[in-house]
Amino acid sequence: MQDWNAMHDDDFRMEVRRFIEQNYPEHLRFLTNRPPFQVIKPWLMKLAEKGWSAPHWPVEYGGMGLSPRKLLIYMDEQGRWGVARQFLGEAGTVQLGPMLISHGTPEQKKNLLPKILTYENIWCQGYSEPNAGSDLASLSMEARLEDDSFVLNGRKIWTSSGLDSTHIYLLARSDKQARKKQQGISFLLVDLAAPGVTVRGIKNISGTTEYCEITFDNVRIPISNMVGELHQGWTVSRSLMGFERINTGSPRRAEFAFKRLEALARERGLFKDAGFVDRYTELALDLADLKAVFVHFADMLCRGETLDADLSVLQLLSAETNQRITEFLLETSGELGLTVTESDSDGRVDALQPFLVMRAVTIGAGTSEIHRDIIAKRVLKLPS
Ligand SMILES: Cc1cc2nc3c(=O)[nH]c(=O)nc-3n(C[C@H](O)[C@H](O)[C@H](O)COP(=O)(O)OP(=O)(O)OC[C@H]3O[C@@H](n4cnc5c(N)ncnc54)[C@H](O)[C@@H]3O)c2cc1C
């Protein structure tokens, strides 16, 4: 078994780079949208064959066991080559897997982890409900315990990749009498093929059916599908490692959008325009700030420190910098802004899709308002 952490950083980087360049399909580089499973499947299978589906999982569970430093190199090389974010796989490899590793029973680990690595099971995340998004603890989906089963009734919404998934992990209320709303919630695993489950796609602003609404009508699951203790689902769902939380703050996407902006401006002769240069320079400085903040948190991870509430600074900065750059890209593109393409690998600059896709980033991993609230209360200790 290869010990990746024993390798020199530069050698490891070259090894990852070589594998990606040799195996990642050229036509899928720098996609603006997340690709559907069938499109990205050949690449995911290559990763699975190589044993690279879950770089951050311990080796004993089929991961690469990478240290934070090596992990950042792995992520950086994927970003550099424009490898599509595998949201599909991510719910399983990035989120559920680590939760099972820390809270799952030996049977759950044995039965479920290998199928995540091979994409035999594709998981989606069922947290949000029509009346529970930012205030997730207000969720009302019911999990009624009957003998050795739970009976589920309720509705989940904005479930990414629900139509492509085979399973969902979710939070549901197992004790309606609990005193605090964070209590009485259980973390459950559900096969989407179970009787009573209905998945409906929702088309988003960029034209893809990426989100879903999933309804549960007397869906019965065995009690063995619960992860962690009964009514302790809130704690299980909060137990992500640092890597999963820093993943969304990488500056790679913003860097790529900025390069698009540069290419377009050059093509249109805009560097002679003082007004353009002024705003372009402001964005260049925003991007430099984002990179510096990312490096700060990445260094903390490498030193083995815990990432806490101040990670909201990175998530906020990343989301809003991405939006500012793509807004200016669309403005700069003038009449070309109406051209929609799937990817830019053919050399064209697509300004509309990145703009549309980036509308969601100030909502998805916590809204900007919520991150500002966290920074105010928990980092700056301002009064409520
Ligand atoms: C790209 C994307 C992918 C997603 N994928 C998933 C998924 O796979 N699974 C899943 O479960 N969910 C998913 N979601 C849902 C996401 O978690 C929620 O949209 C998010 O938590 C916000 O909740 P909401 O949409 O109900 O908005 P609300 O919480 O209703 O917020 C509406 C507005 O009110 C503001 N607001 C709310 N509370 C406060 C407050 N206390 N102070 C100040 N302002 C406040 C918000 O900032 C926002 O502007 C996804 C969303 C997006 C955009």
The ligand as an SDF file (V2000), in Angstrom:
LIG
                    3D

 53 58  0  0  0  0  0  0  0  0999 V2000
  -26.6930   25.3380   -4.6080 C   0  0  0  0  0  0  0  0  0  0  0  0
  -27.5510   24.8370   -3.4790 C   0  0  0  0  0  0  0  0  0  0  0  0
  -27.4900   23.5050   -3.1340 C   0  0  0  0  0  0  0  0  0  0  0  0
  -28.2660   23.0330   -2.0770 C   0  0  0  0  0  0  0  0  0  0  0  0
  -28.2080   21.7050   -1.7860 N   0  0  0  0  0  0  0  0  0  0  0  0
  -28.9150   21.2290   -0.7390 C   0  0  0  0  0  0  0  0  0  0  0  0
  -28.8920   19.8420   -0.4470 C   0  0  0  0  0  0  0  0  0  0  0  0
  -28.2810   19.0350   -1.1610 O   0  0  0  0  0  0  0  0  0  0  0  0
  -29.5900   19.4060    0.6230 N   0  0  0  0  0  0  0  0  0  0  0  0
  -30.2940   20.2480    1.4420 C   0  0  0  0  0  0  0  0  0  0  0  0
  -30.8340   19.8050    2.4240 O   0  0  0  0  0  0  0  0  0  0  0  0
  -30.3710   21.5830    1.1540 N   0  0  0  0  0  0  0  0  0  0  0  0
  -29.7000   22.0850    0.0870 C   0  0  0  0  0  0  0  0  0  0  0  0
  -29.7840   23.4190   -0.2320 N   0  0  0  0  0  0  0  0  0  0  0  0
  -30.6390   24.2900    0.5660 C   0  0  0  0  0  0  0  0  0  0  0  0
  -29.8640   25.2700    1.4430 C   0  0  0  0  0  0  0  0  0  0  0  0
  -29.2720   24.6010    2.5240 O   0  0  0  0  0  0  0  0  0  0  0  0
  -30.8490   26.3590    1.8820 C   0  0  0  0  0  0  0  0  0  0  0  0
  -31.2950   27.0320    0.7200 O   0  0  0  0  0  0  0  0  0  0  0  0
  -30.1930   27.3410    2.8120 C   0  0  0  0  0  0  0  0  0  0  0  0
  -29.9170   26.7590    4.0530 O   0  0  0  0  0  0  0  0  0  0  0  0
  -31.1060   28.5750    3.0320 C   0  0  0  0  0  0  0  0  0  0  0  0
  -32.3680   28.1770    3.4510 O   0  0  0  0  0  0  0  0  0  0  0  0
  -33.6920   28.6780    2.7090 P   0  0  0  0  0  0  0  0  0  0  0  0
  -33.5220   28.5070    1.2340 O   0  0  0  0  0  0  0  0  0  0  0  0
  -34.8560   28.0160    3.3660 O   0  0  0  0  0  0  0  0  0  0  0  0
  -33.7600   30.2480    2.9740 O   0  0  0  0  0  0  0  0  0  0  0  0
  -34.2210   30.9290    4.3340 P   0  0  0  0  0  0  0  0  0  0  0  0
  -33.5040   30.3280    5.4670 O   0  0  0  0  0  0  0  0  0  0  0  0
  -35.7000   30.9710    4.3790 O   0  0  0  0  0  0  0  0  0  0  0  0
  -33.6710   32.3990    4.1160 O   0  0  0  0  0  0  0  0  0  0  0  0
  -34.3540   33.3500    3.2930 C   0  0  0  0  0  0  0  0  0  0  0  0
  -33.6110   34.6830    3.4550 C   0  0  0  0  0  0  0  0  0  0  0  0
  -33.6880   35.1210    4.8260 O   0  0  0  0  0  0  0  0  0  0  0  0
  -32.3860   35.3360    5.3620 C   0  0  0  0  0  0  0  0  0  0  0  0
  -32.3350   34.9030    6.7570 N   0  0  0  0  0  0  0  0  0  0  0  0
  -32.8010   33.7430    7.2690 C   0  0  0  0  0  0  0  0  0  0  0  0
  -32.5490   33.7020    8.5950 N   0  0  0  0  0  0  0  0  0  0  0  0
  -31.8970   34.8400    8.9150 C   0  0  0  0  0  0  0  0  0  0  0  0
  -31.3540   35.3660   10.1300 C   0  0  0  0  0  0  0  0  0  0  0  0
  -31.4310   34.6830   11.2720 N   0  0  0  0  0  0  0  0  0  0  0  0
  -30.7380   36.5640   10.0800 N   0  0  0  0  0  0  0  0  0  0  0  0
  -30.6450   37.2640    8.9160 C   0  0  0  0  0  0  0  0  0  0  0  0
  -31.1450   36.8110    7.7340 N   0  0  0  0  0  0  0  0  0  0  0  0
  -31.7560   35.6210    7.7300 C   0  0  0  0  0  0  0  0  0  0  0  0
  -31.4820   34.4610    4.5210 C   0  0  0  0  0  0  0  0  0  0  0  0
  -30.1520   34.9380    4.5450 O   0  0  0  0  0  0  0  0  0  0  0  0
  -32.1050   34.5710    3.1360 C   0  0  0  0  0  0  0  0  0  0  0  0
  -31.7030   35.7560    2.5140 O   0  0  0  0  0  0  0  0  0  0  0  0
  -29.0740   23.9110   -1.3130 C   0  0  0  0  0  0  0  0  0  0  0  0
  -29.1590   25.2560   -1.6940 C   0  0  0  0  0  0  0  0  0  0  0  0
  -28.4260   25.7210   -2.7720 C   0  0  0  0  0  0  0  0  0  0  0  0
  -28.5560   27.1640   -3.1730 C   0  0  0  0  0  0  0  0  0  0  0  0
  1  2  1  0
  2  3  1  0
  2 52  2  0
  3  4  2  0
  4  5  1  0
  4 50  1  0
  5  6  2  0
  6  7  1  0
  6 13  1  0
  7  8  2  0
  7  9  1  0
  9 10  1  0
 10 11  2  0
 10 12  1  0
 12 13  2  0
 13 14  1  0
 14 15  1  0
 14 50  1  0
 15 16  1  0
 16 17  1  0
 16 18  1  0
 18 19  1  0
 18 20  1  0
 20 21  1  0
 20 22  1  0
 22 23  1  0
 23 24  1  0
 24 25  2  0
 24 26  1  0
 24 27  1  0
 27 28  1  0
 28 29  2  0
 28 30  1  0
 28 31  1  0
 31 32  1  0
 32 33  1  0
 33 34  1  0
 33 48  1  0
 34 35  1  0
 35 36  1  0
 35 46  1  0
 36 37  1  0
 36 45  1  0
 37 38  2  0
 38 39  1  0
 39 40  1  0
 39 45  2  0
 40 41  1  0
 40 42  2  0
 42 43  1  0
 43 44  2  0
 44 45  1  0
 46 47  1  0
 46 48  1  0
 48 49  1  0
 50 51  2  0
 51 52  1  0
 52 53  1  0
M  END
$$$$
